Amino acid sequence: MDAALSDGDFARAANGRPYRIGGTEELFQRAAIRLTVPAGRFCYDAPLGSRLFLLTGEEPDAGAAALALAQEAVRAVPGVTALRAEYLPGAQRRVKIALGCGGKEKEIEVKL
């Protein structure tokens, strides 16, 4: 069981206290952490994270490159796979990733 996170902080229940999550929701959260943290930036666990930040949008198929990098990042989370990825260009470059786990899907967006 993990504490639920929201916008970089603990998510809070109606009583104002952090609450715990488990099962598929916990696995999706672990995958989201791995996707949003740039690889090598967490000194206590250097392999944690993704290399999505390396995407420039100039790749021949940025969506396929994003999917490969997302799959690489979530490989360490049991039961979670990156199903689809879409590179979103613009002033704030982003990648939209669809994750699958236990027959459920969740979409997350990663700012680059």
C-alpha positions in Angstrom: 0.0 0.0 0.0 1.2 3.5 -0.9 0.0 6.9 0.1 -2.1 8.5 -2.7 -0.4 11.4 -4.5 -1.9 14.3 -6.3 -0.1 17.2 -8.0 3.3 16.3 -6.4 1.9 16.1 -2.8 -0.2 13.7 -0.7 -3.8 13.4 -1.8 -6.1 14.2 1.1 -9.4 12.5 2.1 -12.4 14.5 3.2 -11.0 14.7 6.8 -7.8 16.4 5.5 -5.6 13.4 6.0 -3.6 11.5 3.4 -5.1 8.1 2.4 -3.7 4.9 1.1 -4.2 3.2 -2.2 -3.5 -0.4 -3.3 -4.0 -2.8 -6.2 -4.3 -1.5 -9.7 -4.4 2.2 -8.5 -1.1 1.8 -6.7 0.5 0.2 -9.7 -0.7 3.0 -12.0 0.7 5.5 -9.5 4.1 3.7 -9.4 4.2 3.7 -13.2 3.3 7.4 -13.3 6.2 8.2 -10.9 8.6 6.3 -13.1 7.3 8.2 -16.2 7.5 11.7 -14.7 10.9 11.5 -13.0 13.8 12.0 -15.4 16.1 9.0 -15.3 19.1 9.5 -13.2 17.8 12.4 -11.2 16.9 10.6 -8.0 20.2 10.0 -6.2 18.9 7.1 -4.0 17.7 5.1 -7.0 19.5 6.2 -10.2 17.7 3.8 -12.6 14.3 5.1 -11.4 12.6 7.3 -14.0 12.3 7.6 -17.8 14.2 9.0 -20.6 11.2 10.8 -22.1 12.9 14.1 -21.4 15.3 13.3 -24.3 12.5 13.6 -26.9 12.8 16.7 -29.1 9.9 16.2 -31.4 12.2 16.0 -34.3 12.3 12.2 -34.3 10.9 10.6 -37.5 8.0 9.1 -35.4 8.0 10.9 -32.0 5.0 8.9 -30.9 6.7 5.5 -31.5 9.9 6.9 -29.8 7.8 8.0 -26.8 6.1 4.6 -26.6 9.4 2.8 -26.6 10.7 5.1 -23.8 7.5 4.7 -21.8 7.6 0.9 -22.1 11.2 1.0 -20.9 10.3 3.1 -17.9 7.4 1.0 -16.7 9.0 -2.4 -17.2 10.0 -2.4 -13.5 6.3 -2.1 -12.4 4.8 -5.6 -12.4 1.6 -6.0 -14.5 1.7 -2.5 -16.0 2.4 -1.9 -19.7 2.5 1.3 -21.8 -0.1 0.7 -24.5 0.0 3.9 -26.6 1.9 7.2 -26.6 1.3 10.5 -28.3 3.9 13.3 -28.5 2.2 16.7 -28.1 4.3 19.6 -29.4 4.0 23.2 -28.4 5.4 25.7 -26.0 5.1 23.1 -23.2 6.1 19.8 -24.8 4.1 16.8 -23.4 3.6 13.1 -24.0 0.2 11.5 -23.4 0.6 7.8 -22.4 -2.1 5.1 -22.0 -1.2 2.5 -19.4 -2.8 -0.9 -19.0 -3.0 -3.1 -15.9 -5.4 -5.9 -14.9 -7.8 -5.1 -17.8 -8.0 -1.4 -16.8 -6.6 1.6 -18.7 -5.4 4.9 -17.4 -4.1 7.9 -19.4 -1.5 10.2 -18.0 0.3 13.3 -19.4 4.0 13.9 -18.8 5.5 17.4 -19.2 8.9 17.3 -20.8 
